[in-house]
Amino acid sequence: MSIYVTSDLHGYPLKKLQNKLEEIEFGPNDHLYVLGDCIDRGTDGLQILRWIMSQPNVTFLLGNHEAMLLDNRFLFDGDSIPSVLDLKGEQRNSYCVWTSNGGYATIDAMQQFSDAQIKHIFRFLEKAPLYKEIEVNGKRFILTHSGLGSFASDKPLSEYSRFDLVWTRPSLNTRYYEDGRKVILGHTPTVLLGPEYKGKPIFTDTWIDIDVGAGIGMNPALLRLDDLKVFYF
């Protein structure tokens, strides 16, 4: 049994993801954690999400893009998507934030599904965890979409807000736990922390960033937690 992690697929072609999993011989006894942001920007985001929903050995954690979808669920209450000019106040703000971050791809894709399928997607996202704490071969990992905002070493994970867990960004000198626990995160394309990290994960002694830039035109990567080996697409 092996444990894998990936993040920020952003509509990456589902077939390519499936091909990579087949190539590394990912089987029913293995487990994959997807650290959010399957949707937006690319065209296959909802297809990836619906595939995850059907897989017993894949766990999805909420990302900020799925959080934005949840915040904009009012768009799908009627027979058609309202114009931004018809929205006011917080609804208009939520819509503008989402669409300025690539939400149009998901809005278009949602219109291909039935009301029942859309409700099923929302129920899944409402129940999606914001973090997971796991142990692999005696090593402890905390999985979350973006890291730990407002970090304190003695702060229970349950006390972090959704914003802390899906919107924060670490800097290269950010330090998390000194007790051996390592935080695995995405959200921040590694190239934004330095051109030398383009297309590859960043490993520090307290956290690992595995968002290698699928949302900005590069290929994602898989990290095997058993031995911290990276598999590139």
C-alpha positions as CSV (number, residue, x, y, z in Angstrom):
1,M,0.0,0.0,0.0
2,S,1.3,3.4,-1.0
3,I,0.0,6.9,-0.2
4,Y,0.1,9.6,-2.9
5,V,-0.7,13.3,-2.8
6,T,-1.4,15.8,-5.6
7,S,-2.9,19.2,-5.7
8,D,-4.2,22.1,-7.9
9,L,-5.1,20.1,-11.0
10,H,-7.2,23.0,-12.3
11,G,-9.1,21.2,-15.0
12,Y,-6.1,19.1,-16.2
13,P,-7.3,16.4,-18.6
14,L,-8.8,13.6,-16.6
15,K,-7.5,11.0,-19.0
16,K,-3.9,12.1,-18.5
17,L,-4.4,11.8,-14.7
18,Q,-5.8,8.3,-15.1
19,N,-3.0,7.4,-17.4
20,K,-0.3,8.6,-14.9
21,L,-2.0,6.6,-12.1
22,E,-2.0,3.5,-14.3
23,E,1.7,4.1,-15.2
24,I,2.7,4.2,-11.5
25,E,0.6,1.1,-10.9
26,F,-1.8,2.9,-8.5
27,G,-4.1,0.1,-7.3
28,P,-7.1,-0.4,-5.0
29,N,-4.9,-0.9,-2.0
30,D,-3.2,2.5,-2.5
31,H,-4.6,5.8,-1.6
32,L,-4.5,9.3,-3.2
33,Y,-5.2,12.6,-1.5
34,V,-6.1,15.5,-3.7
35,L,-5.5,18.8,-1.9
36,G,-8.1,20.9,-3.6
37,D,-8.5,23.1,-6.6
38,C,-9.6,20.5,-9.2
39,I,-11.8,23.0,-10.9
40,D,-11.5,26.3,-12.8
41,R,-9.2,27.5,-15.5
42,G,-9.0,24.1,-17.4
43,T,-11.9,22.3,-19.0
44,D,-11.9,18.9,-17.1
45,G,-12.3,20.2,-13.5
46,L,-15.8,18.9,-12.8
47,Q,-15.0,15.6,-14.6
48,I,-12.0,15.2,-12.2
49,L,-14.2,16.0,-9.2
50,R,-16.9,13.6,-10.3
51,W,-14.3,10.9,-10.8
52,I,-12.9,11.5,-7.3
53,M,-16.5,11.2,-5.9
54,S,-16.7,7.7,-7.4
55,Q,-13.3,6.4,-6.1
56,P,-13.2,4.7,-2.7
57,N,-9.5,5.2,-2.4
58,V,-9.3,8.9,-3.3
59,T,-9.8,11.6,-0.6
60,F,-10.5,15.2,-1.6
61,L,-9.7,18.2,0.5
62,L,-11.4,21.5,-0.1
63,G,-9.4,24.1,-2.0
64,N,-10.1,27.8,-2.4
65,H,-11.6,27.3,-5.8
66,E,-14.1,24.8,-4.6
67,A,-14.8,27.2,-1.7
68,M,-15.6,29.9,-4.3
69,L,-17.9,27.5,-6.1
70,L,-19.8,26.9,-2.8
71,D,-19.9,30.6,-2.2
72,N,-21.5,31.0,-5.7
73,R,-24.0,28.2,-5.5
74,F,-26.8,30.8,-5.8
75,L,-25.9,31.1,-9.5
76,F,-27.3,27.6,-10.1
77,D,-30.6,28.0,-8.3
78,G,-32.6,29.2,-11.3
79,D,-33.1,28.1,-14.9
80,S,-30.2,30.2,-16.2
81,I,-27.0,31.9,-14.9
82,P,-27.8,35.5,-13.8
83,S,-25.8,38.4,-15.2
84,V,-23.4,40.1,-12.9
85,L,-25.6,43.2,-13.5
86,D,-28.4,41.4,-11.8
87,L,-26.4,40.7,-8.7
88,K,-25.9,43.0,-5.7
89,G,-23.8,43.2,-2.6
90,E,-22.1,40.1,-1.4
91,Q,-23.4,38.0,-4.3
92,R,-21.8,40.3,-6.9
93,N,-18.6,40.4,-4.9
94,S,-18.4,36.6,-4.7
95,Y,-19.2,36.3,-8.4
96,C,-16.5,38.8,-9.4
97,V,-13.8,37.2,-7.2
98,W,-14.6,33.7,-8.6
99,T,-14.7,34.7,-12.3
100,S,-11.5,36.8,-12.0
101,N,-9.9,33.6,-10.7
102,G,-10.9,31.3,-13.6
103,G,-14.4,30.4,-12.6
104,Y,-16.0,30.8,-16.0
105,A,-14.7,27.4,-17.1
106,T,-16.6,25.8,-14.2
107,I,-19.7,27.9,-14.7
108,D,-19.9,26.7,-18.4
109,A,-19.3,23.1,-17.4
110,M,-21.9,23.2,-14.6
111,Q,-24.6,23.9,-17.2
112,Q,-24.0,20.5,-18.8
113,F,-25.3,18.7,-15.7
114,S,-28.7,18.0,-14.3
115,D,-30.1,19.7,-11.2
116,A,-29.7,16.4,-9.4
117,Q,-26.0,16.1,-10.4
118,I,-25.3,19.7,-9.4
119,K,-26.8,19.1,-6.0
120,H,-24.7,15.9,-5.6
121,I,-21.6,17.9,-6.3
122,F,-22.5,20.6,-3.8
123,R,-23.3,17.9,-1.1
124,F,-19.9,16.4,-1.7
125,L,-18.1,19.7,-1.4
126,E,-20.0,20.7,1.7
127,K,-18.7,17.6,3.4
128,A,-15.1,17.8,2.1
129,P,-12.5,18.1,4.9
130,L,-10.2,21.1,5.2
131,Y,-7.3,19.1,6.5
132,K,-6.2,15.5,7.2
133,E,-3.5,14.3,9.7
134,I,-2.0,11.0,8.6
135,E,1.0,8.8,9.4
136,V,3.0,7.0,6.8
137,N,5.8,4.7,7.7
138,G,6.1,6.3,11.1
139,K,6.2,9.9,9.7
140,R,3.4,12.3,10.4
141,F,1.9,14.6,7.8
142,I,-0.7,17.3,7.9
143,L,-2.4,17.7,4.6
144,T,-4.3,20.9,3.7
145,H,-4.8,23.0,0.6
146,S,-2.8,26.1,1.3
147,G,-0.9,25.7,4.6
148,L,-1.7,27.0,8.0
149,G,-2.6,30.7,8.3
150,S,-2.3,32.3,11.7
151,F,0.0,29.4,12.7
152,A,0.7,28.5,16.3
153,S,2.4,25.2,17.2
154,D,-0.1,24.5,20.0
155,K,-3.2,25.5,18.1
156,P,-5.6,22.6,17.4
157,L,-6.2,22.0,13.7
158,S,-9.9,22.3,14.4
159,E,-9.5,25.9,15.4
160,Y,-8.1,27.1,12.0
161,S,-10.6,28.9,9.9
162,R,-11.5,28.0,6.3
163,F,-9.5,31.1,5.2
164,D,-6.5,29.9,7.1
165,L,-6.6,26.5,5.4
166,V,-7.5,27.4,1.8
167,W,-6.2,31.0,1.1
168,T,-3.0,31.4,3.0
169,R,0.4,31.4,1.3
170,P,3.7,30.5,3.0
171,S,7.0,32.3,2.3
172,L,10.2,30.4,2.0
173,N,11.1,31.2,5.6
174,T,7.8,30.0,7.0
175,R,8.2,27.4,9.6
176,Y,5.5,25.1,10.9
177,Y,5.9,22.2,13.4
178,E,9.3,21.5,15.0
179,D,8.2,18.1,16.3
180,G,8.6,16.2,13.1
181,R,5.1,16.8,11.6
182,K,5.4,18.0,8.1
183,V,2.7,20.1,6.3
184,I,1.9,19.1,2.7
185,L,0.2,21.9,0.8
186,G,-0.6,23.3,-2.6
187,H,-2.3,26.6,-3.6
188,T,0.9,28.5,-4.3
189,P,2.6,27.6,-7.6
190,T,6.2,26.9,-6.6
191,V,7.5,29.1,-9.4
192,L,6.0,32.1,-7.5
193,L,8.5,31.4,-4.7
194,G,11.5,31.4,-7.1
195,P,12.2,30.7,-10.7
196,E,14.5,27.8,-9.7
197,Y,11.4,26.0,-8.4
198,K,9.5,26.1,-11.7
199,G,7.7,22.8,-12.4
200,K,8.9,21.0,-9.3
201,P,7.8,20.8,-5.6
202,I,9.5,22.7,-2.8
203,F,10.8,20.7,0.1
204,T,11.6,22.4,3.4
205,D,12.1,20.7,6.8
206,T,8.6,21.7,8.0
207,W,6.5,21.8,4.8
208,I,6.3,20.7,1.2
209,D,4.6,22.6,-1.6
210,I,3.3,20.3,-4.4
211,D,1.5,22.9,-6.6
212,V,3.9,22.8,-9.5
213,G,1.8,25.0,-11.7
214,A,-1.0,23.1,-13.6
215,G,-3.2,26.1,-13.2
216,I,-0.7,28.3,-15.1
217,G,0.0,25.9,-18.0
218,M,2.5,23.4,-16.5
219,N,1.9,19.7,-15.7
220,P,1.0,18.5,-12.2
221,A,3.0,16.1,-10.1
222,L,2.3,13.2,-7.7
223,L,4.2,12.9,-4.4
224,R,4.5,9.4,-2.8
225,L,4.6,9.9,0.9
226,D,6.2,6.5,1.6
227,D,9.5,7.7,0.3
228,L,8.8,11.3,-0.8
229,K,9.4,10.4,-4.4
230,V,8.0,12.7,-7.0
231,F,6.2,11.5,-10.2
232,Y,6.0,14.0,-13.0
233,F,3.3,14.0,-15.6
